[in-house]
Amino acid sequence: MNIFFVSLGCDKNLVDSENMLGILQDNGYHIIDDELAADIIIINTCCFINDAKEESINTILEMAEYKKVGNLKALIVTGCMAERYKEEILKEIPEVDALLGTASFDDIMGVMNELMDGKKPMRFEDLNRIPKVKSRRVLTAGTYSSYLKIAEGCDKHCTYCIIPKVRGNYRSVPMEDLLEEANYLAKQGVKELILVAQETTLYGVDIYGSKTLPKLLEELCQINGIEWIRILYCYPEEITDELIEVMKREPKICHYLDIPIQHASDRILKQMGRRTDKAALVNVISRLRKEIPDIALRTTLITGFPTETEEEHEEVKAFIQDIKFERLGVFTYSKEDNTPAAKLKPQISEDTKKHRQNELMELQQEIVFAHTETLMGRTFDVLIEGRIAEEENVYIGRTYMDAPQVDGFFFLTSEEELISGSIVRAVVSGAKDYDLVGELAKGSEVDEFTE
């Protein structure tokens, strides 16, 4: 039978989707990219914020239409929205034939078998289990860059966040399983491993009794074929000296950290349930930049949090101006049902949220453009992702400063043919918005890192 698969939301969700695709493919199902020809459509949903929720609902409704105009026999909904709104989905969208919660995706074949028997299966396991997948993932994001999900769930319970309710408590994936998966990814041609979790910095505390991310990084660095290792979602209060030291010592670890701080006002941070304050944020950022001078720091902020004053918004602006993050994203606060923040008053109007978001992003744009000017003439390693203009010999890639999907690109001109997945030396000659422009460094050896 033919399967059309839609994966929505974050990179952690994408790993779940790739695992489900692996299970289905191993059991003889054909994965296709044509909705009209699909016998079964599976949607792995997200509901982290309102925009994600709306996208998931609209996608379900859109795919349901193929029961009228296509070949569709069954519609399956998985992921966070299925976990959180199962009753509402079954009631409001009768076209949905099966639901799987976030901790149940490894039983996708049990669901498929029940569907074939004419049943309407539902799978909602204990949120504190780790799904066991024997099949190998089907890589969908390119063969040279892939996510490695090192943990599931979260124990922080920030007042605005529903993740613990739909993903469960924090639980690390055993190191031996991660190393086996990373070796598999390397054999598939992956050159860049991107470590993800709701919080990567707490890896190992639940199963090894201490923060074991530095040890995991050391082991991953030993894998042949893996050339870059990137770490996302590091909570600032959990960054240790050991983590900094391993980043300095191991050349494969990108000098890049994603540190979601969410705000810079002590009062708002406390209202959010964050376990840090502005002074601690300044301290950890200063320490990182002192120890790793070329580090690129990305962060995310929430603007328009309930009770946020104009003065506190100005405090965030001043913080951004002072710290000068290399990369920064801003979300407007999303009111989520059954979270403590949803009960706070006053709630901020949507117009004010959007206005504040625009102000923060305009400020960050000035910072990024000024930083880009300092890169002119410098030489960087660039991971080549593909060729975009054959007649002009233009390739697209990324430096260590840029994570896929969220940061910028490096547009590279080269008379030599460059292979996707190769890492080359390139000189910055210009910039366009958030992207760099350059050419292959003279005398540069093209390191293909291919078998």
C-alpha positions as a Markdown table, in Angstrom:
| # | Residue | x | y | z |
|---|---|---|---|---|
| 1 | Met | 0.0 | 0.0 | 0.0 |
| 2 | Asn | 1.1 | 3.6 | -0.6 |
| 3 | Ile | 1.8 | 5.9 | 2.3 |
| 4 | Phe | 1.9 | 9.7 | 2.1 |
| 5 | Phe | 3.5 | 11.2 | 5.3 |
| 6 | Val | 3.3 | 14.7 | 6.6 |
| 7 | Ser | 5.6 | 15.8 | 9.4 |
| 8 | Leu | 4.9 | 19.0 | 11.1 |
| 9 | Gly | 6.5 | 20.9 | 14.0 |
| 10 | Cys | 10.0 | 20.6 | 15.4 |
| 11 | Asp | 13.1 | 18.6 | 14.6 |
| 12 | Lys | 12.3 | 16.3 | 17.5 |
| 13 | Asn | 9.0 | 15.5 | 15.8 |
| 14 | Leu | 10.9 | 14.9 | 12.6 |
| 15 | Val | 13.0 | 12.2 | 14.2 |
| 16 | Asp | 9.8 | 10.4 | 15.3 |
| 17 | Ser | 8.4 | 10.7 | 11.8 |
| 18 | Glu | 11.6 | 9.2 | 10.3 |
| 19 | Asn | 11.4 | 6.3 | 12.7 |
| 20 | Met | 7.8 | 5.6 | 11.7 |
| 21 | Leu | 8.8 | 5.8 | 8.1 |
| 22 | Gly | 11.5 | 3.2 | 8.7 |
| 23 | Ile | 9.0 | 0.9 | 10.4 |
| 24 | Leu | 6.5 | 1.2 | 7.6 |
| 25 | Gln | 9.2 | 0.7 | 4.9 |
| 26 | Asp | 10.6 | -2.4 | 6.6 |
| 27 | Asn | 7.1 | -3.8 | 6.6 |
| 28 | Gly | 6.6 | -3.5 | 2.9 |
| 29 | Tyr | 4.7 | -0.1 | 2.6 |
| 30 | His | 5.7 | 2.3 | -0.1 |
| 31 | Ile | 6.4 | 5.9 | 0.8 |
| 32 | Ile | 5.2 | 8.2 | -2.0 |
| 33 | Asp | 4.9 | 12.0 | -2.5 |
| 34 | Asp | 1.5 | 12.1 | -4.2 |
| 35 | Glu | -1.5 | 12.6 | -2.0 |
| 36 | Leu | -3.9 | 11.6 | -4.7 |
| 37 | Ala | -2.3 | 8.2 | -5.1 |
| 38 | Ala | -2.0 | 7.5 | -1.3 |
| 39 | Asp | -3.9 | 4.6 | 0.3 |
| 40 | Ile | -3.1 | 5.9 | 3.7 |
| 41 | Ile | -2.1 | 9.4 | 4.9 |
| 42 | Ile | -0.2 | 9.9 | 8.2 |
| 43 | Ile | 0.1 | 13.3 | 9.8 |
| 44 | Asn | 2.6 | 13.8 | 12.7 |
| 45 | Thr | 1.2 | 16.9 | 14.3 |
| 46 | Cys | 2.5 | 19.8 | 16.5 |
| 47 | Cys | 0.5 | 21.9 | 19.0 |
| 48 | Phe | 3.3 | 23.8 | 20.8 |
| 49 | Ile | 1.8 | 27.3 | 20.0 |
| 50 | Asn | -1.4 | 28.5 | 18.4 |
| 51 | Asp | 0.2 | 28.8 | 14.9 |
| 52 | Ala | 1.4 | 25.2 | 15.1 |
| 53 | Lys | -2.0 | 24.1 | 16.3 |
| 54 | Glu | -3.8 | 25.8 | 13.4 |
| 55 | Glu | -1.3 | 24.4 | 10.9 |
| 56 | Ser | -2.0 | 20.9 | 12.2 |
| 57 | Ile | -5.8 | 21.3 | 12.1 |
| 58 | Asn | -5.7 | 22.8 | 8.6 |
| 59 | Thr | -3.4 | 20.0 | 7.4 |
| 60 | Ile | -5.8 | 17.3 | 8.8 |
| 61 | Leu | -8.8 | 18.9 | 7.2 |
| 62 | Glu | -6.9 | 19.3 | 3.9 |
| 63 | Met | -5.8 | 15.6 | 3.9 |
| 64 | Ala | -9.3 | 14.5 | 4.8 |
| 65 | Glu | -10.5 | 15.9 | 1.5 |
| 66 | Tyr | -8.6 | 13.1 | -0.3 |
| 67 | Lys | -11.2 | 10.7 | 0.9 |
| 68 | Lys | -13.5 | 12.4 | -1.6 |
| 69 | Val | -11.2 | 13.1 | -4.5 |
| 70 | Gly | -8.3 | 10.7 | -4.1 |
| 71 | Asn | -7.5 | 7.1 | -3.4 |
| 72 | Leu | -7.5 | 7.6 | 0.4 |
| 73 | Lys | -8.7 | 4.7 | 2.5 |
| 74 | Ala | -7.4 | 5.8 | 6.0 |
| 75 | Leu | -6.2 | 8.9 | 7.7 |
| 76 | Ile | -3.9 | 8.6 | 10.8 |
| 77 | Val | -3.0 | 11.4 | 13.1 |
| 78 | Thr | 0.0 | 11.1 | 15.4 |
| 79 | Gly | 2.1 | 13.4 | 17.6 |
| 80 | Cys | 1.5 | 16.2 | 20.1 |
| 81 | Met | -2.0 | 17.3 | 18.8 |
| 82 | Ala | -3.2 | 13.7 | 18.9 |
| 83 | Glu | -1.9 | 13.3 | 22.4 |
| 84 | Arg | -3.4 | 16.5 | 23.7 |
| 85 | Tyr | -6.7 | 16.7 | 21.8 |
| 86 | Lys | -7.7 | 13.1 | 21.0 |
| 87 | Glu | -11.3 | 13.5 | 22.1 |
| 88 | Glu | -11.8 | 16.7 | 20.2 |
| 89 | Ile | -10.2 | 15.3 | 17.0 |
| 90 | Leu | -12.4 | 12.2 | 17.1 |
| 91 | Lys | -15.5 | 14.3 | 17.7 |
| 92 | Glu | -14.9 | 17.1 | 15.2 |
| 93 | Ile | -13.1 | 15.3 | 12.4 |
| 94 | Pro | -14.7 | 12.0 | 11.8 |
| 95 | Glu | -12.6 | 11.3 | 8.8 |
| 96 | Val | -9.7 | 10.5 | 11.1 |
| 97 | Asp | -9.4 | 6.7 | 11.4 |
| 98 | Ala | -6.6 | 6.3 | 14.0 |
| 99 | Leu | -4.7 | 8.2 | 16.6 |
| 100 | Leu | -1.3 | 7.6 | 18.1 |
| 101 | Gly | 0.1 | 9.6 | 21.1 |
| 102 | Thr | 3.7 | 10.8 | 21.3 |
| 103 | Ala | 4.9 | 7.8 | 23.3 |
| 104 | Ser | 3.2 | 5.3 | 21.0 |
| 105 | Phe | 4.6 | 5.9 | 17.5 |
| 106 | Asp | 6.6 | 2.7 | 17.7 |
| 107 | Asp | 3.3 | 0.7 | 17.5 |
| 108 | Ile | 2.4 | 2.2 | 14.0 |
| 109 | Met | 2.3 | -1.4 | 12.6 |
| 110 | Gly | -0.2 | -2.5 | 15.3 |
| 111 | Val | -2.4 | 0.4 | 14.2 |
| 112 | Met | -2.0 | -0.4 | 10.5 |
| 113 | Asn | -3.0 | -4.0 | 11.2 |
| 114 | Glu | -6.1 | -3.0 | 13.1 |
| 115 | Leu | -7.1 | -0.6 | 10.3 |
| 116 | Met | -6.9 | -3.5 | 7.9 |
| 117 | Asp | -9.3 | -5.4 | 10.1 |
| 118 | Gly | -11.8 | -2.5 | 9.9 |
| 119 | Lys | -11.1 | -1.2 | 13.4 |
| 120 | Lys | -10.5 | 2.4 | 14.5 |
| 121 | Pro | -7.4 | 2.1 | 16.7 |
| 122 | Met | -6.0 | 4.4 | 19.3 |
| 123 | Arg | -2.6 | 4.2 | 21.0 |
| 124 | Phe | -1.8 | 6.2 | 24.1 |
| 125 | Glu | 1.0 | 4.7 | 26.1 |
| 126 | Asp | 2.5 | 6.0 | 29.4 |
| 127 | Leu | 4.2 | 9.3 | 28.5 |
| 128 | Asn | 7.3 | 8.3 | 30.6 |
| 129 | Arg | 8.3 | 5.4 | 28.3 |
| 130 | Ile | 10.8 | 5.6 | 25.5 |
| 131 | Pro | 9.5 | 4.1 | 22.3 |
| 132 | Lys | 11.5 | 1.1 | 21.1 |
| 133 | Val | 12.3 | 1.2 | 17.4 |
| 134 | Lys | 14.2 | -1.7 | 15.8 |
| 135 | Ser | 13.9 | -0.4 | 12.2 |
| 136 | Arg | 16.3 | 2.2 | 10.9 |
| 137 | Arg | 15.1 | 5.7 | 10.2 |
| 138 | Val | 14.3 | 6.9 | 6.7 |
| 139 | Leu | 16.3 | 10.1 | 6.4 |
| 140 | Thr | 14.3 | 12.9 | 4.9 |
| 141 | Ala | 16.4 | 16.0 | 5.6 |
| 142 | Gly | 19.3 | 15.2 | 3.3 |
| 143 | Thr | 22.0 | 12.6 | 3.7 |
| 144 | Tyr | 24.7 | 14.9 | 5.1 |
| 145 | Ser | 22.9 | 16.6 | 8.1 |
| 146 | Ser | 20.7 | 14.8 | 10.5 |
| 147 | Tyr | 19.2 | 15.2 | 14.0 |
| 148 | Leu | 20.0 | 12.9 | 16.9 |
| 149 | Lys | 17.3 | 13.1 | 19.6 |
| 150 | Ile | 19.1 | 12.3 | 22.8 |
| 151 | Ala | 16.2 | 12.7 | 25.3 |
| 152 | Glu | 12.5 | 13.0 | 25.5 |
| 153 | Gly | 10.2 | 15.1 | 27.6 |
| 154 | Cys | 10.9 | 17.9 | 30.1 |
| 155 | Asp | 10.9 | 18.4 | 33.9 |
| 156 | Lys | 11.1 | 22.2 | 33.9 |
| 157 | His | 7.4 | 23.0 | 33.7 |
| 158 | Cys | 7.7 | 26.5 | 32.5 |
| 159 | Thr | 4.4 | 28.3 | 33.1 |
| 160 | Tyr | 3.7 | 28.9 | 29.4 |
| 161 | Cys | 4.6 | 25.5 | 28.1 |
| 162 | Ile | 2.5 | 22.3 | 27.5 |
| 163 | Ile | 5.4 | 20.1 | 26.5 |
| 164 | Pro | 5.5 | 18.1 | 29.8 |
| 165 | Lys | 1.7 | 17.3 | 29.3 |
| 166 | Val | 2.2 | 15.9 | 25.8 |
| 167 | Arg | 5.7 | 14.6 | 26.0 |
| 168 | Gly | 6.1 | 13.5 | 29.6 |
| 169 | Asn | 9.0 | 13.8 | 32.1 |
| 170 | Tyr | 12.6 | 14.1 | 31.0 |
| 171 | Arg | 14.1 | 10.8 | 30.1 |
| 172 | Ser | 17.5 | 10.3 | 28.4 |
| 173 | Val | 18.1 | 7.8 | 25.6 |
| 174 | Pro | 20.8 | 5.3 | 26.7 |
| 175 | Met | 24.2 | 6.2 | 25.4 |
| 176 | Glu | 24.8 | 2.9 | 23.7 |
| 177 | Asp | 21.6 | 3.3 | 21.7 |
| 178 | Leu | 22.6 | 6.8 | 20.6 |
| 179 | Leu | 26.1 | 5.7 | 19.5 |
| 180 | Glu | 24.6 | 2.9 | 17.5 |
| 181 | Glu | 22.2 | 5.3 | 15.8 |
| 182 | Ala | 25.0 | 7.8 | 15.2 |
| 183 | Asn | 27.1 | 5.1 | 13.6 |
| 184 | Tyr | 24.2 | 4.2 | 11.3 |
| 185 | Leu | 23.7 | 7.8 | 10.3 |
| 186 | Ala | 27.4 | 8.1 | 9.5 |
| 187 | Lys | 27.2 | 5.1 | 7.3 |
| 188 | Gln | 24.3 | 6.7 | 5.4 |
| 189 | Gly | 26.6 | 9.7 | 4.6 |
| 190 | Val | 25.6 | 12.0 | 7.4 |
| 191 | Lys | 28.5 | 14.5 | 8.0 |
| 192 | Glu | 26.7 | 16.8 | 10.6 |
| 193 | Leu | 25.0 | 15.5 | 13.7 |
| 194 | Ile | 22.6 | 17.9 | 15.4 |
| 195 | Leu | 21.9 | 17.0 | 19.0 |
| 196 | Val | 18.3 | 17.8 | 20.0 |
| 197 | Ala | 16.0 | 17.3 | 23.0 |
| 198 | Gln | 13.6 | 19.5 | 24.9 |
| 199 | Glu | 16.8 | 20.2 | 26.9 |
| 200 | Thr | 20.1 | 18.7 | 25.8 |
| 201 | Thr | 22.2 | 20.0 | 28.7 |
| 202 | Leu | 20.5 | 17.7 | 31.3 |
| 203 | Tyr | 21.3 | 14.5 | 29.3 |
| 204 | Gly | 22.0 | 11.6 | 31.5 |
| 205 | Val | 20.8 | 12.9 | 34.9 |
| 206 | Asp | 18.0 | 10.4 | 35.0 |
| 207 | Ile | 19.8 | 7.3 | 34.0 |
| 208 | Tyr | 23.5 | 8.0 | 35.0 |
| 209 | Gly | 23.0 | 10.3 | 37.9 |
| 210 | Ser | 24.8 | 13.3 | 36.5 |
| 211 | Lys | 25.0 | 15.5 | 33.4 |
| 212 | Thr | 26.6 | 13.2 | 30.8 |
| 213 | Leu | 26.4 | 15.3 | 27.7 |
| 214 | Pro | 30.2 | 16.0 | 27.7 |
| 215 | Lys | 30.9 | 12.2 | 27.8 |
| 216 | Leu | 28.3 | 11.6 | 25.0 |
| 217 | Leu | 30.0 | 14.3 | 22.9 |
| 218 | Glu | 33.4 | 12.7 | 23.4 |
| 219 | Glu | 32.1 | 9.3 | 22.2 |
| 220 | Leu | 30.3 | 10.8 | 19.2 |
| 221 | Cys | 33.5 | 12.6 | 18.1 |
| 222 | Gln | 35.2 | 9.1 | 17.7 |
| 223 | Ile | 32.7 | 8.1 | 14.9 |
| 224 | Asn | 34.4 | 8.0 | 11.5 |
| 225 | Gly | 32.5 | 10.1 | 8.9 |
| 226 | Ile | 30.9 | 12.5 | 11.3 |
| 227 | Glu | 32.7 | 15.9 | 10.9 |
| 228 | Trp | 30.5 | 18.4 | 12.6 |
| 229 | Ile | 28.5 | 18.0 | 15.8 |
| 230 | Arg | 26.1 | 20.8 | 16.7 |
| 231 | Ile | 24.2 | 21.2 | 20.0 |
| 232 | Leu | 20.7 | 22.8 | 20.2 |
| 233 | Tyr | 18.5 | 23.7 | 23.2 |
| 234 | Cys | 20.9 | 24.2 | 26.0 |
| 235 | Tyr | 19.3 | 25.7 | 29.0 |
| 236 | Pro | 21.7 | 28.4 | 30.3 |
| 237 | Glu | 21.6 | 27.4 | 34.0 |
| 238 | Glu | 22.7 | 23.8 | 33.1 |
| 239 | Ile | 25.8 | 24.7 | 31.0 |
| 240 | Thr | 28.8 | 23.3 | 32.9 |
| 241 | Asp | 32.5 | 23.8 | 32.8 |
| 242 | Glu | 32.9 | 20.3 | 31.5 |
| 243 | Leu | 30.6 | 21.0 | 28.5 |
| 244 | Ile | 32.7 | 24.1 | 27.7 |
| 245 | Glu | 35.9 | 22.2 | 28.0 |
| 246 | Val | 34.8 | 19.4 | 25.7 |
| 247 | Met | 33.7 | 22.0 | 23.1 |
| 248 | Lys | 37.1 | 23.6 | 23.3 |
| 249 | Arg | 39.0 | 20.3 | 23.1 |
| 250 | Glu | 37.1 | 18.4 | 20.4 |
| 251 | Pro | 37.5 | 19.9 | 16.9 |
| 252 | Lys | 34.4 | 18.2 | 15.5 |
| 253 | Ile | 32.1 | 20.1 | 17.9 |
| 254 | Cys | 30.8 | 23.3 | 16.3 |
| 255 | His | 31.5 | 26.5 | 18.3 |
| 256 | Tyr | 27.7 | 27.1 | 18.3 |
| 257 | Leu | 25.1 | 26.9 | 21.0 |
| 258 | Asp | 21.4 | 27.4 | 21.0 |
| 259 | Ile | 20.5 | 28.9 | 24.4 |
| 260 | Pro | 16.8 | 29.7 | 24.8 |
| 261 | Ile | 16.6 | 32.4 | 27.4 |
| 262 | Gln | 13.0 | 33.6 | 26.7 |
| 263 | His | 13.3 | 37.0 | 28.5 |
| 264 | Ala | 15.7 | 39.3 | 30.2 |
| 265 | Ser | 13.5 | 40.8 | 33.0 |
| 266 | Asp | 13.9 | 39.1 | 36.4 |
| 267 | Arg | 10.2 | 39.5 | 37.2 |
| 268 | Ile | 9.1 | 38.0 | 33.9 |
| 269 | Leu | 11.6 | 35.2 | 34.1 |
| 270 | Lys | 10.1 | 34.3 | 37.5 |
| 271 | Gln | 6.6 | 34.5 | 36.2 |
| 272 | Met | 7.6 | 32.2 | 33.4 |
| 273 | Gly | 9.0 | 29.6 | 35.9 |
| 274 | Arg | 12.5 | 29.9 | 34.4 |
| 275 | Arg | 15.3 | 28.9 | 36.7 |
| 276 | Thr | 17.7 | 31.8 | 36.0 |
| 277 | Asp | 17.9 | 35.5 | 36.1 |
| 278 | Lys | 19.5 | 38.3 | 34.1 |
| 279 | Ala | 22.7 | 38.3 | 36.1 |
| 280 | Ala | 23.1 | 34.6 | 35.6 |
| 281 | Leu | 22.5 | 34.9 | 31.9 |
| 282 | Val | 25.1 | 37.6 | 31.5 |
| 283 | Asn | 27.5 | 35.4 | 33.5 |
| 284 | Val | 27.1 | 32.3 | 31.4 |
| 285 | Ile | 27.3 | 34.2 | 28.1 |
| 286 | Ser | 30.4 | 36.0 | 29.2 |
| 287 | Arg | 32.0 | 32.8 | 30.3 |
| 288 | Leu | 31.2 | 31.1 | 26.9 |
| 289 | Arg | 32.6 | 34.0 | 25.0 |
| 290 | Lys | 35.7 | 34.2 | 27.1 |
| 291 | Glu | 36.5 | 30.5 | 26.8 |
| 292 | Ile | 35.4 | 30.1 | 23.2 |
| 293 | Pro | 36.0 | 33.5 | 21.5 |
| 294 | Asp | 34.6 | 32.5 | 18.1 |
| 295 | Ile | 31.4 | 30.9 | 19.5 |
| 296 | Ala | 28.1 | 31.8 | 17.7 |
| 297 | Leu | 25.2 | 32.0 | 20.1 |
| 298 | Arg | 21.6 | 31.6 | 19.1 |
| 299 | Thr | 18.7 | 32.4 | 21.4 |
| 300 | Thr | 14.9 | 32.6 | 21.4 |
| 301 | Leu | 12.7 | 35.1 | 23.2 |
| 302 | Ile | 9.0 | 35.3 | 24.0 |
| 303 | Thr | 7.5 | 38.8 | 23.8 |
| 304 | Gly | 4.1 | 39.9 | 25.1 |
| 305 | Phe | 4.1 | 37.5 | 28.0 |
| 306 | Pro | 1.2 | 38.2 | 30.4 |
| 307 | Thr | 1.8 | 41.2 | 32.6 |
| 308 | Glu | 4.9 | 42.3 | 30.6 |
| 309 | Thr | 5.2 | 46.1 | 30.8 |
| 310 | Glu | 6.6 | 48.5 | 28.3 |
| 311 | Glu | 9.5 | 49.0 | 30.6 |
| 312 | Glu | 10.2 | 45.3 | 30.7 |
| 313 | His | 10.1 | 45.2 | 26.9 |
| 314 | Glu | 12.6 | 48.0 | 26.8 |
| 315 | Glu | 14.8 | 46.0 | 29.2 |
| 316 | Val | 14.8 | 43.1 | 26.7 |
| 317 | Lys | 15.8 | 45.6 | 23.9 |
| 318 | Ala | 18.7 | 46.9 | 26.0 |
| 319 | Phe | 19.8 | 43.3 | 26.8 |
| 320 | Ile | 19.8 | 42.4 | 23.1 |
| 321 | Gln | 21.8 | 45.5 | 22.3 |
| 322 | Asp | 24.3 | 44.8 | 25.0 |
| 323 | Ile | 24.8 | 41.0 | 24.4 |
| 324 | Lys | 24.6 | 41.1 | 20.6 |
| 325 | Phe | 23.6 | 37.5 | 20.0 |
| 326 | Glu | 24.8 | 36.2 | 16.6 |
| 327 | Arg | 21.4 | 34.6 | 16.0 |
| 328 | Leu | 18.1 | 35.3 | 17.6 |
| 329 | Gly | 14.4 | 34.5 | 17.1 |
| 330 | Val | 11.3 | 36.0 | 18.7 |
| 331 | Phe | 8.0 | 34.3 | 19.3 |
| 332 | Thr | 4.9 | 36.2 | 20.4 |
| 333 | Tyr | 3.4 | 34.7 | 23.6 |
| 334 | Ser | 0.8 | 31.9 | 22.8 |
| 335 | Lys | -1.9 | 31.4 | 25.4 |
| 336 | Glu | -2.1 | 27.6 | 26.0 |
| 337 | Asp | -5.0 | 26.1 | 27.9 |
| 338 | Asn | -4.3 | 24.5 | 31.3 |
| 339 | Thr | -1.1 | 26.3 | 31.8 |
| 340 | Pro | -0.4 | 28.7 | 34.7 |
| 341 | Ala | 0.5 | 31.6 | 32.4 |
| 342 | Ala | -2.9 | 31.4 | 30.7 |
| 343 | Lys | -4.5 | 32.5 | 34.0 |
| 344 | Leu | -2.3 | 35.6 | 34.5 |
| 345 | Lys | -3.7 | 39.0 | 34.1 |
| 346 | Pro | -3.5 | 41.3 | 32.2 |
| 347 | Gln | -2.9 | 39.3 | 29.0 |
| 348 | Ile | -1.2 | 41.4 | 26.3 |
| 349 | Ser | -3.1 | 42.3 | 23.1 |
| 350 | Glu | -2.1 | 40.6 | 19.9 |
| 351 | Asp | -1.3 | 44.0 | 18.3 |
| 352 | Thr | 1.1 | 44.9 | 21.1 |
| 353 | Lys | 2.7 | 41.5 | 20.9 |
| 354 | Lys | 3.3 | 41.8 | 17.2 |
| 355 | His | 4.6 | 45.4 | 17.6 |
| 356 | Arg | 7.1 | 44.3 | 20.3 |
| 357 | Gln | 8.2 | 41.3 | 18.2 |
| 358 | Asn | 8.8 | 43.6 | 15.2 |
| 359 | Glu | 10.9 | 46.0 | 17.3 |
| 360 | Leu | 13.0 | 43.2 | 18.7 |
| 361 | Met | 13.6 | 41.6 | 15.3 |
| 362 | Glu | 14.5 | 45.0 | 13.7 |
| 363 | Leu | 17.0 | 45.6 | 16.5 |
| 364 | Gln | 18.5 | 42.1 | 15.9 |
| 365 | Gln | 18.7 | 42.7 | 12.2 |
| 366 | Glu | 20.9 | 45.7 | 12.8 |
| 367 | Ile | 23.1 | 43.6 | 15.1 |
| 368 | Val | 23.4 | 40.8 | 12.6 |
| 369 | Phe | 24.2 | 43.1 | 9.6 |
| 370 | Ala | 26.9 | 44.9 | 11.7 |
| 371 | His | 28.4 | 41.5 | 12.6 |
| 372 | Thr | 28.4 | 40.4 | 9.0 |
| 373 | Glu | 30.5 | 43.3 | 8.1 |
| 374 | Thr | 33.2 | 42.1 | 10.5 |
| 375 | Leu | 33.4 | 38.8 | 8.5 |
| 376 | Met | 34.4 | 40.3 | 5.2 |
| 377 | Gly | 37.7 | 38.7 | 3.9 |
| 378 | Arg | 37.6 | 35.9 | 6.5 |
| 379 | Thr | 37.9 | 32.3 | 5.6 |
| 380 | Phe | 35.5 | 29.6 | 6.9 |
| 381 | Asp | 34.8 | 25.9 | 6.5 |
| 382 | Val | 31.6 | 25.6 | 4.5 |
| 383 | Leu | 29.4 | 22.4 | 4.4 |
| 384 | Ile | 28.1 | 22.2 | 0.9 |
| 385 | Glu | 24.3 | 21.5 | 0.6 |
| 386 | Gly | 23.9 | 21.6 | -3.2 |
| 387 | Arg | 24.2 | 23.5 | -6.4 |
| 388 | Ile | 21.7 | 26.2 | -7.2 |
| 389 | Ala | 22.8 | 27.8 | -10.5 |
| 390 | Glu | 24.7 | 25.4 | -12.7 |
| 391 | Glu | 25.5 | 28.0 | -15.4 |
| 392 | Glu | 27.0 | 30.3 | -12.7 |
| 393 | Asn | 28.7 | 27.6 | -10.7 |
| 394 | Val | 26.9 | 28.8 | -7.5 |
| 395 | Tyr | 26.6 | 26.5 | -4.5 |
| 396 | Ile | 24.7 | 26.8 | -1.3 |
| 397 | Gly | 26.2 | 25.8 | 2.1 |
| 398 | Arg | 26.5 | 26.7 | 5.7 |
| 399 | Thr | 29.3 | 27.6 | 8.1 |
| 400 | Tyr | 29.5 | 26.4 | 11.7 |
| 401 | Met | 27.6 | 29.6 | 12.7 |
| 402 | Asp | 24.4 | 28.4 | 10.9 |
| 403 | Ala | 22.1 | 25.5 | 11.8 |
| 404 | Pro | 19.8 | 24.2 | 9.1 |
| 405 | Gln | 16.3 | 25.5 | 8.8 |
| 406 | Val | 16.7 | 28.4 | 11.2 |
| 407 | Asp | 19.9 | 30.3 | 10.3 |
| 408 | Gly | 21.5 | 31.7 | 7.2 |
| 409 | Phe | 23.4 | 30.3 | 4.2 |
| 410 | Phe | 26.7 | 30.7 | 2.5 |
| 411 | Phe | 26.4 | 31.2 | -1.3 |
| 412 | Leu | 29.6 | 30.1 | -2.8 |
| 413 | Thr | 31.0 | 30.5 | -6.4 |
| 414 | Ser | 33.4 | 27.8 | -7.5 |
| 415 | Glu | 34.8 | 26.8 | -10.9 |
| 416 | Glu | 35.6 | 23.4 | -9.3 |
| 417 | Glu | 32.7 | 21.0 | -9.0 |
| 418 | Leu | 31.7 | 20.7 | -5.4 |
| 419 | Ile | 30.0 | 17.6 | -3.9 |
| 420 | Ser | 27.0 | 17.9 | -1.6 |
| 421 | Gly | 28.2 | 17.0 | 1.9 |
| 422 | Ser | 31.8 | 18.1 | 1.2 |
| 423 | Ile | 33.4 | 20.7 | 3.5 |
| 424 | Val | 35.5 | 23.3 | 1.7 |
| 425 | Arg | 37.4 | 26.5 | 2.6 |
| 426 | Ala | 35.7 | 29.7 | 1.4 |
| 427 | Val | 36.4 | 33.4 | 1.7 |
| 428 | Val | 33.6 | 35.9 | 2.5 |
| 429 | Ser | 33.3 | 38.6 | -0.1 |
| 430 | Gly | 29.8 | 40.0 | 0.6 |
| 431 | Ala | 26.5 | 39.5 | 2.3 |
| 432 | Lys | 22.8 | 39.6 | 1.5 |
| 433 | Asp | 20.5 | 40.0 | 4.4 |
| 434 | Tyr | 21.3 | 37.1 | 6.8 |
| 435 | Asp | 23.3 | 35.2 | 4.2 |
| 436 | Leu | 27.0 | 35.3 | 3.3 |
| 437 | Val | 28.5 | 35.4 | -0.2 |
| 438 | Gly | 31.9 | 34.2 | -1.2 |
| 439 | Glu | 34.2 | 32.0 | -3.3 |
| 440 | Leu | 36.4 | 29.0 | -2.9 |
| 441 | Ala | 39.6 | 30.0 | -1.1 |
| 442 | Lys | 42.6 | 29.9 | -3.4 |
| 443 | Gly | 44.6 | 26.7 | -3.0 |
| 444 | Ser | 41.7 | 25.2 | -1.0 |
| 445 | Glu | 41.6 | 21.5 | -0.9 |
| 446 | Val | 38.1 | 20.1 | -1.4 |
| 447 | Asp | 37.5 | 17.7 | 1.5 |
| 448 | Glu | 34.9 | 15.4 | 0.3 |
| 449 | Phe | 34.7 | 13.0 | 3.3 |
| 450 | Thr | 33.1 | 10.4 | 1.2 |
| 451 | Glu | 33.9 | 6.8 | 0.8 |
